[in-house]
Amino acid sequence: MAKMARVRVEVKPTLLRWARERAGLQFDDLARRFPHLARWESGEARPTRKQLERFAKATHATVDHLLLTKPPIERVPIPDFRAAGNARIGQPSPNLLDTLSLCQQRQAWYRDFARTQGDKPLAFVGSVKLTSDIAAMQSALGLDLEERRKIPAWDKTLRRLSDGSDALGILVMVNGVVGNNSYRRLDPQEFRGFALADAHAPVVFINGADAKAAQMFTLAHALAHVWLGRSALSDATPVTAPEHDVEHWCSAVAAEVLVPLDALRAEYRTGEELRNALTRHARRFKVSTPVILRRIHDLGGLAQNELQQAYKRELERLRSKRKSSGGDFYRTQGVRLGRRFARALVLSTLEGDTAHGDAFRLLGFSKLATLRELGHRLGVV
């Protein structure tokens, strides 16, 4: 009996090329997995349904995407304040879009959870304007100079800022990949973080693929967005000069929260060798040296071009000292998911209020034993 011919799917070659380019994949790399790719893209042949499904998965697209008549126009679903010079600003990567979508799903879940728990809206979300004094924000974060004297090093300040934000009700998530997929690394050149403002479930996401020293400023910058009550995608660094008034304000607030200018002015020594100044002030304020560079510039100690050059050198120096480590899986999950969110979701699932399938989708793994152990590590079981 003759074999039945495989059913081929009518798909436009432009959609296949769009998916490949959108994912940032080279033709030769993808062709090794799909030997008929050249013929598919030329229109000489068509893939089967299974081949199309595999191709969609490989390019982080959906089959529905590929069956359209023309490539969709994809936009970031929140205000995009990245600098216009960003090479990929016109087409957000699937990694960025999927990360945003996942965080919005987590936010929606936690918003419902908080309401069912009877939690009141967080008064600080949207409590300031561009003309407001930020003393209340500084006080709420608990990073006054006396408190910092007790912190041994700047990276502990970063942890302290994250933990303090979590305690206030902010869902702080730090991840360098999409979910738990180590093959889908996030690009700091595309974005450094974003804030999803919400009175019950504000989310701050930090691109963990960025240098840890740079993450400190990104976190403070995103927190400023939360206090302002404005969601935003950002690529701000201590040395960028945003033109948008909201981004300019958030960068100024981040710098002031981390290093109050009056306090730095009182200890600044004109003419001091830059390396010595960075080390001394970083030790005093317990922040990363790139933030100190920004504040020395604000005092007039560095011109803009000097700031840019020094910042680049400093990041290269810090990256060369960085040690790579896989770390503990459960500790990593606490950072990636945010401890507040992870604790709430695990507890709700174990108590039967959230379906296991929904929990696994939001957590990024699918084993009940893993969920229970995560709950144990987080102190909820």
Summary of the structure (lengths in Angstrom):
residues: 381
radius of gyration: 23.4
end to end distance: 60.0
largest distance: 90.7
contacts: 1170
relative contact order: 0.09
helix: 54%
strand: 7%
